[in-house]
Amino acid sequence: MNLKSMTRKTYSSIPNFCTLACNINLPNMKTYLPKVILSVLVLFFLITSPLFCQWDYWSNPVAITDSLSDNTNPVIRYVSLEEPDYYMFWEKSPDTLSTAIYYKNFYQTDEPHIFMTTNGVHYTNPQLIETSYYQSGDTLFYVFYESDEEGYNNIFYRVYNENGFTEPRALTESTEEKTNLLCNNFGRIVWMEQNRIMHAKLNIYTHIIEEVVVIDSGNCTFPSVIQADDDWMGYDVPAVAWIKEVNDSSRIMVRKYNQQNGWLEPEVLFTGSQCLNLSFCTGIGPPEILSWDYFNDTSWHVVHYDLQDNLTYIPEFDRNEPFYPKFYSGIIPVTRWFDVGICSIVYTHADSTDIYTSPFYYGVWALFEDYQNVSKSDNLVRYPKIISGKVIGCNQYFINIWEEQVNNHWQLKYVTAHECLSMVEEKNLPSLLDLRINPNPVSEETNISFLLDRPSDVVLSIRDLSGKLVSTVASGKLNAGQYVYEWNGASLPPGIYIVILQNCSVVTTKKLILSK
């Protein structure tokens, strides 16, 4: 998924996905094969079934932890623990003197289990790397975490195999303070060490932690790596992003890696007066979307950046406090591919906060009035995260989890939503086909055309890269047929604009280049 194309661009050979899933040569098929088979069966069903538009609601909030202690910083991954399923690891603090790490099956009501606890020690920031897909040994997944048990903050890990969890080991021999740990399912590990961005790679075949690399050497914060949910889909984009403070301004940085030249020189993606809360998107879709908070000297804004197309998008809404944005990128395969883009933010009122979530499919294009309050509480809330959940029947579930202050403690709450696809008639899905702009690039006038295969409500609009609406070309109920609209951009400055064609839950976009 990218910000300029909300429908999938190049999936003419959908069977290749099934071929990929069925032909992977994996020795440890006991844990991997059931997931692959389920995914292939679901994909087969979805590809042969039209979409039924059901993005109407998220569930009511549910508490998944108690409110007798602070429960914070959850991570949810599909791992092979007692049985392959979605498990949640999180921090649990009865007081300020100690912090433990607990875990439980996310979908079960059983009591949580203790992963690490010692009086007077803080075990924090659990991160999971699933490895059972790739090798024939009994190592199933890794849990990395931070701990101050040695008198300074260090990073440790434990391996889960058929005998349970191994004893802790330190990630490196360095005695420097280490914070801001983040891992992904490709074995990439980043952290902060004395204001430096560090990177290591766990080889998920040999289980060797490869050479530690200094990505950047000073004034750095918020290190991030690709956070795609399912590693076997092939989304290991070797890149590290971070925020660097230079001369009273913030720079969004990225450094990429390739096999021929190794780590390339850092690139500056964005510069602003202050930036915070940088993160890569989660999800099962293409993962190259970054989100962060940006202060423009008067108010806070959300910024999304597409690494694939070097496209920046800043929604129109703003507040006096940061939004802590989290973006989800996904793909729902039906008779044609649909991209899922969901943005979740913290919205600050005068004396409270709420978790708001954008409509499905619209992602970065949503106006704030289209967002939904999903936390529905007068309590303080913070740190939303959106991830993929189970596939149940023909429903793909999504989880939106956050921290909420209850009884003077932080409690973990969540809501779920699902994409329901069912055997309905094709006539229930109006189609927007063959959106074209000709000529493009354009000096002043161009023609925008599309084919509508049945009567339906359509909105054809144009926005600039800040998200501002510059023109509504067409709006209303149209009959089936080919439509061509003339558009004149003489009054607009040269630059890149986005043509947006909306119908039901379907959004199709194309980039328009205005040159004078």
C-alpha positions in Angstrom: 0.0 0.0 0.0 1.2 3.5 -0.6 -0.3 7.0 -0.1 -0.9 7.7 -3.7 -2.7 4.5 -4.6 -5.4 3.1 -2.3 -6.1 0.2 -4.6 -3.5 -2.4 -5.4 -1.5 -1.6 -8.5 0.2 -4.7 -9.7 -1.4 -8.0 -8.6 -2.2 -9.5 -12.0 -0.9 -12.9 -11.0 -2.7 -13.6 -7.7 -2.0 -17.4 -7.8 1.7 -16.5 -7.2 0.8 -15.8 -3.6 -0.7 -19.3 -3.2 2.3 -20.7 -5.0 4.6 -18.9 -2.6 2.7 -20.2 0.5 2.6 -23.8 -0.8 6.1 -24.1 -2.2 8.1 -22.7 0.8 10.6 -25.3 1.8 10.3 -25.2 5.5 11.6 -28.0 7.7 9.5 -27.1 10.7 6.1 -27.4 9.1 4.3 -28.6 12.3 3.8 -25.0 13.5 4.0 -23.2 10.1 1.8 -25.3 7.8 -1.5 -24.8 9.6 -1.1 -21.0 9.3 -0.2 -21.2 5.6 -3.0 -23.6 4.8 -5.5 -21.4 6.7 -4.2 -18.3 4.9 -4.4 -20.0 1.4 -7.9 -21.3 2.0 -9.0 -17.8 3.2 -7.3 -16.2 0.2 -9.0 -18.6 -2.2 -12.4 -17.9 -0.7 -11.9 -14.1 -0.6 -10.5 -14.0 -4.2 -13.6 -15.8 -5.5 -16.0 -13.7 -3.4 -17.1 -10.1 -3.9 -16.7 -7.6 -1.1 -19.6 -6.7 1.1 -19.0 -3.2 2.5 -19.1 -3.6 6.3 -16.7 -1.0 7.8 -19.4 0.3 10.1 -18.1 0.0 13.6 -15.5 -1.1 16.1 -16.6 -3.2 19.1 -17.2 -1.7 22.6 -14.0 -1.4 24.7 -12.9 -4.4 26.6 -10.4 -4.6 29.5 -7.8 -7.3 29.1 -5.9 -6.6 32.4 -6.7 -5.6 35.9 -6.6 -2.1 37.2 -4.9 -2.9 40.5 -1.4 -2.2 39.1 0.0 -0.5 36.1 -0.3 -2.6 32.9 1.6 -1.0 30.0 3.5 -1.4 26.8 1.8 -4.4 25.2 3.1 -6.3 22.2 0.9 -8.9 20.5 2.3 -11.4 18.0 1.4 -14.7 16.4 3.9 -17.1 18.0 4.2 -20.8 18.7 4.0 -20.9 22.5 1.8 -23.5 24.1 0.0 -23.6 20.7 0.4 -21.3 17.7 -1.8 -18.3 18.5 -1.8 -14.6 19.3 0.0 -13.9 22.5 0.4 -10.7 24.4 3.5 -9.7 26.5 3.3 -6.6 28.6 4.8 -4.7 31.6 3.1 -5.0 35.0 4.1 -2.7 37.9 2.6 -2.9 41.4 4.7 0.1 42.5 7.7 2.2 41.3 10.3 -0.2 42.7 9.7 -3.2 40.4 8.3 -4.0 37.0 7.6 -7.5 35.8 6.8 -8.9 32.3 3.7 -11.0 32.0 2.2 -12.9 29.0 -1.1 -14.6 28.1 -3.0 -15.9 25.1 -4.8 -12.8 23.8 -8.0 -14.7 22.9 -8.3 -16.8 26.0 -9.6 -15.9 29.5 -6.9 -17.8 31.4 -4.8 -16.2 34.0 -1.6 -14.4 32.8 1.8 -16.1 33.3 5.0 -14.4 34.7 7.8 -14.1 32.2 10.3 -12.2 34.3 10.0 -10.7 37.9 12.4 -9.9 40.7 11.9 -7.5 43.6 13.6 -4.2 43.0 14.3 -4.9 39.3 12.5 -3.3 36.3 11.9 -5.7 33.4 10.5 -3.6 30.5 9.7 -3.3 26.8 9.2 -6.9 25.7 9.8 -7.5 21.9 9.1 -10.8 20.1 10.8 -12.4 17.1 9.1 -15.6 15.7 11.6 -18.0 14.1 9.8 -21.3 13.8 9.0 -20.6 10.1 12.6 -20.9 9.0 14.4 -23.7 10.6 14.2 -27.4 11.7 15.5 -27.0 15.3 13.3 -26.6 18.3 13.7 -22.8 18.7 10.3 -21.3 18.2 10.7 -17.6 19.1 12.8 -15.0 21.0 11.7 -12.5 23.6 14.0 -9.5 23.9 13.6 -7.0 26.8 15.2 -4.3 28.8 16.3 -4.7 32.5 18.2 -2.7 35.1 19.2 -5.8 37.1 22.9 -5.1 36.7 22.7 -1.5 37.9 22.3 0.0 34.4 19.7 -0.5 31.7 20.7 -3.4 29.4 19.1 -5.6 26.8 18.6 -9.3 27.3 16.8 -12.1 25.5 15.3 -15.5 26.2 14.6 -18.3 23.7 11.4 -20.3 23.7 11.8 -24.0 22.6 10.1 -27.3 23.3 11.5 -27.2 26.8 10.2 -23.8 27.7 12.2 -20.5 28.1 16.0 -20.6 28.3 18.0 -18.6 30.8 18.5 -14.8 29.9 21.5 -13.7 27.9 22.7 -10.2 27.2 22.4 -8.9 23.6 25.9 -7.4 23.6 28.9 -7.1 25.9 28.6 -3.3 26.1 28.0 -1.8 29.5 26.5 1.4 28.1 22.9 2.3 28.9 20.5 0.9 26.4 16.9 2.0 25.8 14.1 2.3 23.2 14.5 -1.4 22.1 12.5 -2.4 19.0 12.5 -5.7 17.0 10.7 -7.0 14.0 9.9 -10.5 12.7 12.8 -10.4 10.3 15.3 -10.5 13.1 16.1 -6.8 13.0 16.9 -5.1 16.3 17.4 -1.4 17.0 17.9 0.5 20.2 19.3 3.7 21.7 22.8 3.6 23.3 24.2 6.9 24.6 22.1 9.0 22.1 23.3 6.7 19.2 21.1 4.5 17.0 22.3 0.9 17.1 21.3 -2.0 14.8 21.8 -5.7 15.1 20.5 -8.6 13.0 19.4 -12.0 14.4 20.0 -14.5 11.7 16.8 -16.5 11.9 18.4 -19.5 10.2 21.6 -19.8 12.2 20.5 -18.0 15.4 23.6 -15.9 15.4 23.3 -12.3 16.3 25.3 -10.6 13.6 27.6 -7.5 13.9 26.3 -4.5 15.8 26.3 -1.4 13.6 26.1 2.3 14.6 23.4 3.8 12.4 23.8 7.4 13.7 26.1 8.7 16.4 24.3 11.5 18.2 21.2 13.6 19.1 18.9 10.8 18.0 15.5 9.5 19.3 12.6 7.2 18.3 14.5 4.5 16.3 12.1 2.4 14.2 12.3 -0.6 11.8 9.7 -2.2 9.6 6.8 -3.6 11.7 5.0 -5.9 9.2 3.0 -8.6 11.0 3.8 -11.6 8.8 7.4 -12.2 7.9 6.8 -14.9 5.3 5.0 -12.4 3.0 8.5 -11.0 2.1 8.3 -7.5 3.5 11.9 -7.3 5.0 12.7 -3.8 3.9 16.2 -3.3 5.4 15.9 0.3 6.6 16.1 2.1 9.9 14.3 5.4 10.6 14.8 7.9 13.4 14.5 11.5 14.5 17.7 13.6 14.7 17.9 17.0 16.4 20.0 19.6 14.5 20.1 23.3 15.3 16.8 23.5 17.1 15.0 21.5 14.5 14.0 17.9 14.0 14.9 15.8 11.0 13.2 12.6 10.0 16.1 10.3 8.9 16.3 7.0 7.2 19.2 4.7 6.4 18.9 1.8 4.0 20.9 -1.3 3.4 21.6 -3.3 0.2 23.7 -6.4 -0.4 26.2 -4.8 -2.8 27.1 -1.7 -0.8 26.0 -2.4 2.8 24.6 0.4 4.8 24.1 3.5 2.6 24.4 7.1 3.7 21.5 8.5 5.8 18.8 10.5 4.0 16.8 13.4 5.3 13.1 12.8 4.6 11.5 15.8 6.5 12.6 18.8 8.5 10.4 20.6 11.1 10.6 22.7 14.2 9.8 19.7 16.4 9.0 16.0 15.6 8.1 13.2 18.0 6.7 9.7 18.1 8.1 8.3 14.9 7.0 4.7 13.9 6.6 2.5 10.9 3.2 1.2 10.2 2.0 -2.3 11.3 -0.1 -4.7 9.2 0.1 -7.3 6.5 0.4 -4.9 3.7 3.4 -3.1 2.2 5.2 -1.6 5.2 7.0 1.5 4.0 4.8 4.1 5.6 6.1 6.2 8.5 4.0 8.3 10.8 4.9 10.9 13.4 3.9 14.1 15.3 5.0 17.5 13.9 4.8 20.9 15.6 4.8 23.8 13.1 5.4 26.5 15.7 1.7 26.9 16.4 0.1 23.5 16.8 0.7 19.7 16.4 -0.1 17.8 13.2 0.1 14.2 12.1 2.5 13.4 9.2 2.6 10.3 7.1 5.5 9.5 4.7 5.6 6.9 2.0 9.2 5.6 1.5 8.2 3.8 -1.7 7.0 6.9 -3.5 8.6 9.7 -1.5 5.2 11.2 -0.8 4.4 13.3 2.3 0.8 13.7 3.6 -0.2 16.1 6.4 -3.9 15.9 7.4 -5.7 19.2 7.9 -6.6 18.7 11.6 -4.4 19.9 14.4 -4.3 20.2 18.3 -2.3 21.7 21.1 -1.0 18.3 22.1 0.7 15.5 20.2 -1.4 12.7 18.6 0.8 9.7 19.0 -0.2 8.4 15.6 -0.2 4.7 14.7 -0.9 3.5 11.1 -2.0 0.1 9.9 -1.3 -1.0 6.3 -3.1 -4.1 5.0 -4.5 -5.9 1.9 -7.9 -7.6 1.6 -7.9 -9.8 -1.5 -11.3 -10.1 -3.2 -12.3 -10.0 -6.8 -9.7 -7.2 -6.9 -7.3 -6.2 -4.2 -8.2 -3.6 -1.6 -5.8 -1.7 0.5 -6.7 -1.1 4.1 -5.3 2.1 5.7 -6.3 2.8 9.4 -4.9 5.6 11.5 -5.3 5.7 15.3 -4.6 8.8 17.3 -4.9 10.3 20.8 -7.2 13.2 20.7 -6.8 15.7 23.5 -9.8 17.6 25.0 -9.6 20.3 27.7 -9.4 17.8 30.5 -9.5 14.3 28.9 -8.2 12.3 26.0 -9.8 9.8 23.6 -8.6 7.2 21.1 -9.9 8.1 17.6 -9.6 5.9 14.6 -10.0 6.7 10.9 -12.5 4.9 8.6 -11.2 1.7 7.0 -9.7 2.0 3.5 -9.4 5.8 3.7 -6.3 5.9 5.9 -4.4 9.2 5.5 -7.2 10.7 3.3 -9.8 10.8 6.1 -11.0 14.1 7.5 -11.2 14.3 11.3 -15.0 14.4 11.2 -14.9 10.9 9.7 -12.8 9.5 12.7 -14.6 7.4 15.3 -14.1 7.7 19.1 -13.3 4.1 20.0 -12.3 4.5 23.6 -15.6 6.0 24.7 -14.4 7.0 28.2 -13.8 10.0 30.4 -10.5 8.6 31.6 -7.1 9.5 30.3 -5.9 7.2 27.5 -2.6 6.9 25.6 -0.4 5.0 23.2 -2.8 3.3 20.7 -1.6 0.3 18.6 -3.3 -1.4 15.7 -2.4 -5.0 14.7 -3.9 -7.9 12.7 -5.9 -10.4 14.7 -7.3 -13.8 13.9 -9.1 -14.9 10.7 -12.3 -16.5 11.9 -14.5 -18.0 9.2 -14.3 -15.4 6.4 -13.6 -12.5 8.8 -10.2 -10.8 9.2 -10.1 -9.2 12.6 -8.2 -6.1 13.7 -7.1 -5.2 17.2 -6.8 -1.6 18.5 -5.2 -1.6 22.0 -4.3 1.3 24.3 -3.5 2.2 27.9 -6.3 3.7 30.0 -6.1 5.2 33.5 -8.5 3.4 35.8 -8.4 3.5 39.6 -5.2 5.6 39.4 -3.5 2.7 37.4 -2.9 2.1 33.7 -5.2 -0.7 32.4 -5.0 -2.2 28.9 -8.2 -2.0 26.9 -8.9 -2.8 23.3 -11.6 -2.9 20.6 -11.9 -5.1 17.6 -13.3 -4.7 14.1 -13.5 -7.1 11.2 -13.7 -7.1 7.4 -16.6 -9.4 6.6 -16.6 -10.9 3.2 -19.5 -13.1 2.2 -21.1 -14.8 -0.8 -23.2 -11.8 -2.1 -24.2 -10.9 -5.6 -21.7 -8.9 -7.6 -24.4 -6.2 -8.0 -23.8 -5.2 -4.3 -20.4 -3.9 -5.2 -20.4 -0.9 -7.5 -17.1 -0.7 -9.3 -14.8 2.3 -10.1 -12.8 1.2 -13.1 -10.0 2.6 -15.2 -9.4 6.0 -13.6 -7.2 8.0 -16.0 -5.7 11.5 -16.3 -4.8 12.6 -19.8 -2.5 14.5 -20.4 -0.4 14.0 -17.2 1.8 16.0 -16.5 -0.4 18.9 -17.4 0.3 22.6 -17.9 -3.3 23.8 -17.3 -6.1 21.6 -18.6 -6.5 17.9 -18.5 -9.2 15.2 -18.8 -10.1 12.9 -15.9 -12.0 9.8 -16.9 -13.4 6.7 -15.3 -15.8 3.8 -16.0 -18.7 3.1 -13.7 -20.3 -0.3 -14.2 -23.6 0.4 -12.4 -25.5 3.4 -10.9 -24.0 4.6 -7.6 -22.9 7.6 -5.6 -19.5 9.0 -6.6 -17.2 11.8 -5.4 -14.3 12.9 -7.6 -12.1 15.4 -5.9 -8.5 16.8 -6.0 -6.3 17.5 -3.0 -2.9 18.9 -2.6 -0.2 17.1 -0.6 -1.1 18.8 2.6 -4.6 17.2 2.3 -6.3 20.4 1.4 -9.3 20.1 -0.9 -8.6 22.2 -4.0 -11.5 21.0 -6.3 -14.6 18.8 -6.3 -14.9 17.7 -9.9 -18.0 15.6 -9.5 -20.4 14.6 -6.7 -23.7 12.7 -6.7 -25.4 9.7 -8.1 -24.3 8.6 -11.5 -25.6 6.1 -14.0 -23.4 3.3 -15.4 -21.1 4.4 -18.2 -17.9 6.1 -19.2 -17.4 9.6 -17.7 -14.9 12.3 -18.8 -14.5 15.6 -16.9 -12.4 18.6 -17.9 -10.3 20.1 -15.2 -8.3 23.4 -15.3 -5.5 24.0 -12.8 -4.5 27.5 -14.1 -5.2 29.1 -10.7 -3.1 26.6 -8.8 0.7 26.6 -8.2 2.7 23.9 -9.9 3.3 20.7 -8.0 1.9 17.3 -7.2 -1.8 16.8 -6.6 -3.9 13.7 -5.8 -7.0 12.8 -7.7 -9.4 10.9 -5.4 -12.3 8.8 -6.7 -14.6 7.6 -3.9 -17.5 5.1 -4.0 -18.9 3.0 -1.1 -15.8 1.9 0.8 -13.7 2.0 -2.4 -11.1 4.7 -2.8 -9.0 4.9 -6.0 -6.3 7.6 -6.3 -3.8 8.8 -8.9 -1.1 11.4 -8.8 -1.5 14.5 -11.0 1.6 16.6 -11.9 0.8 20.2 -12.6 3.8 21.9 -14.4 3.8 25.4 -15.8 
